[in-house]
C-alpha cells in the first residue's frame, strides 16, 4: 500500500536492447525498493547500460539516465509530488 502523503507518484519504464544477432525475447526481473519511499529508492536487476526513464503522474519525464551497474540508487526527493 502506497501512502500518497509520504511518496510522490512516479512511474518507471525499463527498456533493454541487447544486440546478439538472434531475435529472441529476454525475461528481465527488476526490483524497485523500498516501497513506500521518501523519494530515494534502488533499482536492481536491469542490465548495465539499460535506459532508465521516470515519469510523474502528468506524463512529464522527471529522470533519465542509464544503469551504470546492476544496482542503481535514484534520488527523486527534490521533485514535486505528483
Secondary structure, 3 states (H helix, E strand, C coil): CCCCCCCCCEEEEEECCCCCCCCCCCCCCCEEECCCCCCEEEEECCCCCCEEEEEECCCCEEEEEECCCCEEEEECCCCCCC
